[in-house]
Amino acid sequence: MRIDIVTCQPDLLISPFAHSIVKRAQDKGLAEIHLHDLRRFAINKHGQIDDYVFGGGAGMVLRVEPIAACLDELLAERAYEAVIYMTPDGETLRQPLINRWSLAQNLLILCGHYKGIDERIRKAYITHEISIGDYVLSGGELGAAVLVDAVVRLLPGVLGNEESALSDSFQDNLLAPPVYTRPAEWRGEKVPDILLSGNTPQIEVWRHEQALERTRLRRPDLLGE
């Protein structure tokens, strides 16, 4: 998989992709992540990529020309299954969409900044507008890092145990059940006996029941309640 990210703050994304699972995926050749500095396409020698809002108001808006030049260059090189714009007013990122994008060959992500991007870019290029939650960040870079991490960890061969991703929260519209490890007793609190029984079918029944109960208490909306 190849993921291209267009941003005016590429340094914000270096660390998230240089560690842990995403780094492992790149080292194995399972994922390529390319950062494209929007300032390379600035409209003048001063590196300008933004301008004032038409009609007045606070904040700056990323201009059409730099974004279009960058996207045109990338789109001329390959086809993308999705051209994604990270924005607070987009569709909330959820696991089914992550699952679908994990099957893609090429994804293109545009990070907003300041007050956002000129609306004409959204109409001309963007296929998906995505938010990671009902709050506002300084830019789309951290949201892009979340999206990339969620997608890359699902690529075959990235995780040590392929079943690990399948048992994550939200994969079956349920939250994950509680998990335990050694020691079997800590400060008087014991691991549930069923998990030490070795009875795999009964353990799976227990885990499903716990997942249902946790979802019912914490996220009843996932159950339609």
C-alpha positions as a printed Julia matrix, in Angstrom:
225×3 Matrix{Float64}:
   0.0     0.0     0.0
   1.11    3.55   -0.77
  -0.2     6.54    1.2
   0.55   10.09    0.05
  -0.08   12.92    2.52
  -0.23   16.56    1.47
   0.51   18.94    4.34
   1.98   22.33    5.14
   3.45   20.87    8.36
   5.26   17.66    7.32
   7.47   17.66   10.42
   4.39   16.92   12.54
   4.08   13.54   10.84
   7.66   12.31   10.97
   7.55   10.92   14.51
   4.17    9.11   14.32
   5.35    7.11   11.32
   8.86    6.39   12.64
   7.86    4.06   15.47
   5.9     0.96   16.41
   3.55   -0.81   14.02
   3.61    1.77   11.23
   7.41    1.71   11.15
   7.34   -2.11   11.11
   4.99   -2.06    8.13
   7.33    0.25    6.23
  10.42   -1.77    7.15
   8.71   -4.91    5.82
   7.82   -3.14    2.57
   4.1    -3.53    3.28
   3.39    0.19    3.36
   4.94    3.31    1.81
   4.13    6.68    3.34
   5.15    9.79    1.42
   4.86   13.32    2.82
   4.43   16.21    0.38
   5.17   19.72    1.64
   2.54   22.1     0.3
   5.01   24.96    0.54
   6.91   23.45   -2.38
   3.99   24.69   -4.48
   3.82   28.17   -2.96
   2.51   30.97   -5.19
   5.51   33.27   -4.63
   9.09   33.4    -3.35
   7.83   34.17    0.16
   6.33   30.69    0.43
   2.74   31.91    0.5
   0.1    29.19    0.47
  -2.76   30.92    2.3
  -4.78   34.12    2.11
  -7.54   36.1     3.84
 -11.15   34.95    3.86
 -13.38   36.47    1.19
 -16.22   38.33    2.89
 -14.15   39.06    5.98
 -13.63   37.18    9.18
 -10.79   35.86   11.3
  -8.25   33.3    10.15
  -6.55   32.32    6.92
  -7.55   29.86    4.21
  -5.26   27.6     2.17
  -5.3    28.83   -1.42
  -6.48   26.89   -4.43
  -3.32   27.07   -6.56
  -0.77   25.31   -4.3
  -3.15   22.49   -3.42
  -4.29   21.98   -7.0
  -0.7    21.92   -8.29
   0.31   19.3    -5.73
  -2.76   17.12   -6.24
  -2.48   17.34  -10.03
   1.12   16.16   -9.84
   0.2    13.17   -7.68
  -2.94   12.24   -9.62
  -0.94   12.26  -12.86
   1.34    9.56  -11.45
  -1.22    7.03  -10.16
  -4.88    6.35   -9.47
  -6.13    6.58   -5.9
  -9.0     4.62   -4.43
  -9.73    7.62   -2.18
  -8.71   11.27   -2.01
  -9.35   12.13    1.63
  -9.61   15.55    3.24
  -9.22   15.68    7.03
 -11.75   18.19    8.35
 -13.86   18.63   11.52
 -17.07   18.78    9.46
 -16.42   15.49    7.68
 -17.84   12.01    8.19
 -16.7    10.49   11.48
 -13.97    7.92   10.92
 -15.24    4.44   11.82
 -13.92    0.9    11.62
 -15.92   -0.28    8.56
 -14.37    2.5     6.48
 -10.92    1.67    7.84
 -11.47   -1.97    6.89
 -12.37   -0.98    3.33
  -9.37    1.32    2.93
  -7.01   -1.37    4.22
  -7.71   -3.19    0.93
  -6.66   -0.21   -1.2
  -3.43    0.12   -3.13
  -3.16    3.91   -3.07
  -4.63    6.5    -0.7
  -4.18   10.27   -0.88
  -4.75   12.42    2.21
  -4.97   16.21    2.27
  -4.48   17.93    5.63
  -6.3    21.17    6.24
  -4.77   23.99    8.27
  -5.73   27.42    9.57
  -9.43   27.93    8.72
  -9.33   25.12    6.16
  -9.06   24.96    2.38
 -10.82   26.8    -0.41
 -14.19   25.12   -1.02
 -13.42   24.72   -4.72
 -10.72   22.17   -3.92
 -13.21   20.1    -1.97
 -15.6    20.07   -4.93
 -12.97   19.37   -7.58
 -10.74   16.72   -5.97
 -12.0    15.27   -2.69
 -13.83   11.93   -2.61
 -14.08   11.56    1.18
 -14.17   14.18    3.94
 -13.18   12.67    7.27
 -13.24   13.8    10.91
 -11.77   11.93   13.87
 -14.16   13.53   16.34
 -16.31   16.47   17.29
 -13.52   18.87   18.16
 -11.1    21.14   16.3
  -7.33   20.65   16.01
  -4.76   23.08   14.66
  -4.58   21.1    11.44
  -5.38   17.79    9.82
  -1.98   16.2    10.43
  -2.81   14.44   13.71
  -6.06   13.19   12.21
  -4.13   11.86    9.22
  -1.75   10.05   11.57
  -4.72    8.4    13.29
  -6.2     7.3     9.97
  -2.88    5.92    8.69
  -2.2     3.98   11.88
  -5.69    2.46   11.85
  -5.38    1.39    8.21
  -1.78    0.16    8.2
  -2.18   -2.13   11.21
  -4.77   -4.12    9.24
  -2.44   -4.9     6.34
  -1.62   -8.62    6.13
   1.74   -9.36    7.71
   1.95   -6.19    9.8
   0.76   -7.59   13.13
   2.46  -10.61   14.63
  -0.91  -12.33   15.08
  -3.45  -11.72   12.31
  -6.32  -12.55   14.67
  -5.37   -9.62   16.89
  -6.91   -7.06   14.53
 -10.04   -9.15   14.08
 -10.73   -9.05   17.82
 -10.33   -5.28   18.16
 -13.11   -3.07   19.42
 -15.66   -2.11   16.73
 -14.79   -4.95   14.35
 -18.08   -6.67   15.21
 -19.79   -3.48   16.39
 -18.87   -4.36   19.96
 -16.28   -3.02   22.34
 -13.5    -5.44   23.2
 -13.93   -7.53   26.37
 -11.58   -7.06   29.36
  -8.17   -8.69   29.05
  -5.73   -9.98   31.67
  -2.17  -11.26   31.91
   0.21  -12.47   34.63
   0.14  -12.48   37.61
  -3.12  -14.37   38.1
  -3.68  -12.5    41.39
  -2.7    -8.9    42.13
  -3.57   -6.97   45.28
  -6.26   -9.5    46.07
  -7.89   -9.19   42.66
  -7.97  -12.48   40.77
  -8.24  -13.15   37.07
 -11.66  -14.69   36.29
 -11.47  -18.47   36.69
 -12.89  -19.12   33.24
  -9.78  -17.58   31.63
  -7.55  -20.04   33.49
  -9.7   -23.06   32.7
  -8.28  -23.89   29.29
 -11.85  -24.4    28.01
 -11.6   -22.41   24.78
 -15.27  -22.62   23.71
 -16.45  -21.42   27.12
 -13.83  -18.69   27.17
 -15.12  -17.39   23.84
 -18.69  -17.4    25.19
 -17.51  -15.46   28.26
 -15.64  -12.94   26.11
 -18.67  -12.36   23.91
 -20.89  -11.84   26.93
 -18.41   -9.41   28.44
 -18.13   -7.51   25.15
 -21.91   -7.2    24.98
 -22.14   -5.99   28.56
 -19.33   -3.46   28.16
 -20.87   -2.15   24.94
 -24.3    -1.93   26.55
 -22.89    0.12   29.43
 -20.44    2.36   27.55
 -21.67    2.58   23.96
 -25.32    1.52   23.74
 -25.55    3.42   20.45
 -23.53    0.62   18.83
 -26.31   -1.8    19.74
 -29.05    0.51   18.57
 -30.26    0.98   22.14
